[in-house]
Amino acid sequence: MPMPPIPWKYQRWSHEATEEAESNADAEAGEAGEADGEPVTNVSSLSSSWSTEEGRRLRRKKLSTTASESWKLSRKELCIKKELSRTLKSTIYLATWKGTEVVVKSVKCAQNLHSDLAHEESEMMPNDKIAEELLMEIEHLASFRHPDLVMFLGACLDSTLPMCVTEYMPMGDMERYYQLNRQKYDSACWRPKLSQVVGWALATCRALSFLHGREIPLVHRDLKPLNLLLTKYLEVKVADLGIARVLARAGPESGDCGQKGMTGGIGTWRYMAPEVVRHQKYTEKVDIYALGLIMYFMSSGKQPFHQLGIDPEKILQAYLKGNEPRPLLTDCHQVLRPTMAQAWHESAQARPSADELLSELSELGNLDSGAKCAPCLTM
């Protein structure tokens, strides 16, 4: 079956196009696909009618009805201190709540888009789609807890646009942390010692083991360094479940390994599994693939597929042509190479589960490469 062409919006790439910007375009495409009838196996997913204003009202009403007093917050309880970051979809603020520093994520209005293409971006990501995604993230976060996921503290549903409140991670995201260290050491490349890399990979894998091992498994679908946040002690926690979807477990006689027709093209280009790019059926193994690439980034200090150039569209085009490019294992700590290669295996079924990967990483946790936390050395 011929591969579908890449939509025009996937072909845009500006000098400011971070991985977050890629994810925004992809998420809009995914929502459009769902509206067009592509099934997403999600017990709380919206029907096409829920993408209307009435649908958002019903979702908000449902959340308000089921909201526990322990997490339902009033806007008056929050004191916004400053803006931390903004994407095409949302604005992130540092705030205080009852004397505690917290992070507030709010939908960004189209008129606030700081771009010459504001009108165009507004058409790509309508506010109702963005609000729907945030409401879905609140639904997910309010339903479970895990120490390796950024802690959900509550949500405001009494304002015009929903607001999600989580713990404050003072060291920011992993992408930023590497950038700061490159600047600190005045080097084009920086990587931490092996024990730090293994510790971060273990934390991320524990989060996946929890999400994938639930009675109704949850697929993150947008794992990347920008969604790995650091505490002041440099511990990693997984964030942003806005485009996560639940995956029905396959019955013993079904033989489909739980694969469902979830929306293709969802995620961030550089960390997107080939089967997602090709709009094929996929499972939670797309998260394992992304973790393999994240381990490459953590171990090498370089962006995956840097050998192909800075334009991530080249990766998508290669996948659509049936090719299987992979990062350069020689850039990384030697002991991690077999684990990474297994995680990004061409066959999704051949990739390890989160539990299996967790076992492998635990064995590496006692190793110490002796690598210095300094500018990259010959690997």
C-alpha positions in Angstrom: 0.0 0.0 0.0 1.5 3.4 -1.0 2.6 5.7 1.8 0.5 8.8 2.3 2.2 12.1 1.3 3.4 14.4 4.1 0.8 17.2 4.6 2.0 20.7 3.7 2.1 21.7 7.4 4.7 19.0 8.1 7.0 20.6 5.6 7.3 24.0 7.4 10.5 24.4 9.3 11.5 27.9 10.7 14.7 28.9 12.5 12.6 28.8 15.7 11.1 25.3 15.1 11.8 23.4 18.2 10.7 19.9 18.8 7.7 21.4 20.6 6.7 23.2 17.4 6.9 19.9 15.5 4.7 18.2 18.0 2.0 21.0 17.7 1.6 20.5 14.0 1.5 16.7 14.4 -1.1 16.9 17.2 -3.4 19.0 15.0 -3.1 16.4 12.3 -3.9 13.6 14.7 -7.0 15.4 16.0 -8.1 15.9 12.4 -7.5 12.2 11.7 -9.7 11.3 14.7 -12.4 13.6 13.5 -12.3 11.9 10.1 -13.0 8.6 11.6 -9.7 7.0 12.5 -10.4 5.0 15.7 -8.5 5.8 18.8 -8.9 3.1 21.4 -9.5 5.4 24.4 -12.2 4.8 27.0 -12.4 8.5 27.6 -11.9 9.7 24.0 -14.3 12.2 22.5 -16.7 11.4 19.7 -16.7 13.8 16.8 -19.5 15.8 18.4 -17.3 16.5 21.4 -14.9 18.7 19.4 -17.6 21.4 19.3 -18.2 24.1 21.9 -21.0 21.9 23.4 -18.5 19.0 23.6 -16.0 21.0 25.5 -18.7 22.2 27.9 -19.7 18.5 28.5 -16.2 17.5 29.1 -15.7 20.3 31.5 -18.9 19.5 33.3 -17.9 15.8 33.5 -14.5 16.8 35.1 -16.2 19.2 37.5 -18.7 16.5 38.5 -16.0 13.9 39.2 -13.4 16.3 40.5 -12.2 15.5 43.9 -12.0 18.4 46.4 -8.3 17.4 46.8 -7.5 18.6 43.3 -10.2 21.0 42.1 -8.7 24.5 42.5 -10.0 28.0 42.2 -8.3 30.5 40.0 -8.3 32.9 43.0 -5.9 30.4 44.8 -3.2 31.0 42.3 -0.8 33.9 42.1 0.9 34.1 38.7 4.5 35.2 39.1 6.0 35.0 35.6 5.9 33.3 32.2 8.3 30.4 31.9 7.8 29.4 28.3 5.2 29.3 25.5 4.5 27.1 22.6 2.1 27.3 19.7 -0.5 25.7 22.0 0.0 26.8 25.5 1.7 29.1 28.0 3.5 27.9 31.0 3.7 30.1 34.1 5.5 30.0 37.4 2.9 30.6 40.2 2.4 30.3 43.9 -0.3 28.2 45.4 -0.8 28.4 49.2 2.9 29.4 49.6 4.2 26.7 47.2 5.8 27.3 43.9 3.9 25.5 41.2 3.6 25.4 37.4 0.4 26.5 35.6 -0.3 25.3 32.1 -2.9 27.3 30.2 -4.2 27.3 26.7 -2.8 30.2 24.7 -5.3 32.3 22.8 -4.7 32.5 19.0 -4.3 36.3 19.1 -1.3 35.9 21.4 0.7 33.8 19.0 4.0 35.7 18.4 4.5 34.7 14.8 4.2 36.3 11.4 2.1 33.3 10.6 -0.3 33.8 13.6 -3.4 33.6 11.4 -2.2 30.5 9.7 -1.2 28.8 13.0 -4.6 29.7 14.4 -6.2 27.8 11.5 -3.8 24.8 12.1 -4.5 24.6 15.9 -7.9 26.0 16.7 -8.4 26.9 20.4 -11.1 24.3 20.8 -8.6 21.5 19.9 -6.0 22.9 22.2 -8.4 23.2 25.1 -9.7 19.7 24.4 -6.1 18.3 24.6 -5.5 20.1 27.9 -8.7 18.8 29.4 -7.8 15.3 28.3 -4.4 15.7 30.0 -6.1 16.8 33.2 -8.3 13.7 33.0 -5.3 11.4 32.7 -3.3 13.1 35.5 -6.1 13.2 37.9 -6.6 9.4 37.5 -3.2 8.1 38.7 0.0 8.9 40.5 3.6 7.8 40.1 6.9 9.1 41.5 8.5 9.3 38.0 5.7 11.4 36.6 5.5 15.1 37.2 3.1 15.5 40.1 -0.4 16.7 39.3 -1.6 19.1 42.0 -4.9 20.2 40.6 -6.8 22.0 37.9 -8.9 25.1 37.5 -12.1 24.5 35.6 -13.9 27.7 36.8 -12.3 30.0 34.3 -12.9 30.5 30.5 -9.9 28.3 29.6 -8.8 25.3 31.7 -5.6 25.5 33.7 -3.5 22.5 34.8 -1.3 22.9 38.0 1.7 20.7 38.5 4.8 20.7 40.7 7.6 23.1 39.8 10.7 21.5 38.3 13.4 24.2 38.8 16.0 22.7 36.5 13.7 22.8 33.5 13.7 20.3 30.7 16.6 18.0 29.7 17.1 19.8 26.3 17.7 23.1 28.2 20.0 21.4 30.7 22.3 20.1 28.0 22.2 23.5 26.3 23.3 25.2 29.5 26.2 22.8 30.0 27.4 23.3 26.4 27.4 27.0 27.2 29.1 26.4 30.5 31.9 24.4 29.0 32.0 26.4 25.8 31.7 23.2 23.8 29.6 22.1 20.8 28.9 18.8 22.6 28.5 17.8 26.3 27.4 14.6 28.0 27.2 13.5 31.7 28.8 10.5 33.2 27.4 7.1 32.5 25.8 6.6 35.9 23.7 9.8 35.4 22.6 8.6 32.0 21.5 5.2 33.3 19.7 6.9 36.3 17.7 9.1 33.9 16.9 6.2 31.6 15.8 4.1 34.6 13.4 6.8 35.8 11.9 7.3 32.3 11.6 3.5 31.9 9.9 3.2 35.3 7.3 5.8 34.2 6.7 3.8 31.0 6.5 0.5 32.9 3.7 2.1 35.0 1.8 3.6 32.1 2.1 0.5 29.9 1.3 -1.9 32.8 -2.0 -0.3 33.9 -5.1 -2.4 33.5 -5.9 -0.2 30.5 -2.4 0.7 29.1 -1.6 4.3 28.3 0.8 5.2 25.4 2.6 8.5 25.9 3.2 9.1 22.2 5.4 12.2 22.6 8.4 11.2 24.6 11.4 13.5 24.0 14.0 15.4 26.1 11.7 18.5 26.2 9.1 16.4 28.1 11.7 15.1 30.6 11.9 17.6 33.5 14.6 17.9 36.2 14.2 18.5 39.9 16.8 20.6 41.8 18.5 17.3 42.5 18.7 16.4 38.8 16.1 13.7 39.1 14.1 13.1 35.9 10.3 13.0 35.7 8.1 12.5 32.6 5.7 15.3 31.7 3.0 16.2 29.1 0.4 13.5 28.6 -1.7 15.8 26.4 -1.7 13.4 23.4 -1.4 10.2 25.3 -4.0 7.6 24.5 -5.1 4.4 26.2 -4.6 1.1 24.4 -6.9 -1.9 24.8 -5.2 -5.1 25.8 -5.4 -7.8 23.2 -7.3 -10.9 24.1 -5.4 -14.2 24.2 -7.1 -15.3 21.0 -6.9 -12.0 19.1 -3.3 -12.4 17.9 -3.0 -8.6 17.2 -0.7 -7.9 20.2 -3.0 -5.0 21.2 -2.4 -3.1 18.0 -5.1 -0.6 17.2 -5.7 1.9 14.5 -4.6 4.9 16.5 -4.0 8.1 14.7 -0.8 8.2 12.6 1.6 11.2 12.5 1.2 11.9 16.2 4.3 12.9 18.2 7.5 14.8 17.5 9.2 14.2 14.2 12.7 13.4 15.4 11.5 10.9 18.1 8.6 9.4 16.1 8.7 5.7 15.4 8.6 4.6 11.7 5.2 2.9 12.0 3.7 6.1 13.3 5.1 8.1 10.4 3.8 5.5 8.0 0.3 5.6 9.5 0.5 1.9 10.3 -1.0 0.2 13.4 1.2 0.6 16.4 1.4 -0.3 20.1 3.1 1.0 23.2 6.4 0.0 21.6 6.5 3.4 19.9 7.4 4.8 23.4 10.2 2.2 23.7 11.5 3.4 20.3 11.4 7.0 21.5 13.2 6.0 24.7 16.0 4.5 22.7 16.5 7.8 20.9 16.3 9.7 24.2 19.1 7.4 25.6 21.1 8.3 22.5 20.7 12.0 23.2 21.5 11.6 26.9 24.6 9.4 26.2 26.0 11.3 23.2 24.9 14.9 23.8 23.8 15.0 20.2 20.4 15.1 18.5 19.4 11.7 17.0 20.0 11.6 13.3 22.3 14.6 13.3 24.2 12.8 10.6 21.2 13.5 8.3 21.3 17.3 8.8 19.2 19.7 10.9 16.0 19.2 9.0 13.9 16.5 10.7 11.7 16.2 7.6 14.5 14.1 6.0 13.9 11.5 8.7 10.2 11.3 7.8 10.9 11.2 4.1 13.4 8.3 4.6 10.8 6.3 6.6 8.1 7.0 4.0 10.5 5.6 1.3 10.8 2.4 3.3 14.3 3.2 4.6 15.3 2.6 8.2 17.8 5.2 9.3 19.1 5.1 12.9 21.5 7.2 15.0 25.2 6.4 15.2 25.8 4.0 18.1 29.5 4.9 18.1 28.6 8.3 19.5 27.4 6.7 22.8 28.8 4.9 25.8 29.7 1.4 24.6 27.8 -0.5 27.3 24.5 1.3 26.3 24.7 0.5 22.6 23.1 -3.0 22.6 20.2 -1.7 24.8 19.6 1.3 22.5 19.8 -0.8 19.3 17.2 -3.2 20.8 14.9 -0.4 21.8 14.8 1.1 18.2 14.6 -2.2 16.4 12.9 -2.1 13.0 10.4 -4.6 14.2 8.1 -3.2 16.9 7.5 -6.8 18.2 11.3 -7.3 18.6 11.6 -4.2 20.9 11.7 -5.0 24.6 8.8 -4.2 26.8 9.2 -1.4 29.4 9.6 -4.1 32.1 12.3 -5.9 30.1 14.1 -2.7 29.4 13.9 -1.8 33.0 15.5 -5.1 34.0 18.4 -4.5 31.5 19.0 -0.9 32.7 18.9 -2.0 36.3 21.8 -4.3 35.6 23.7 -1.4 34.1 22.9 0.8 37.1 25.9 -0.5 39.1 28.4 0.2 36.3 30.6 3.3 36.3 32.2 4.2 33.0 34.4 6.8 34.6 33.3 9.3 32.0 33.8 12.9 33.1 31.0 15.4 33.3 32.8 17.7 30.9 33.0 18.5 27.2 32.7 15.4 25.0 35.7 13.2 24.8 36.4 10.6 22.2 33.9 7.8 22.7 
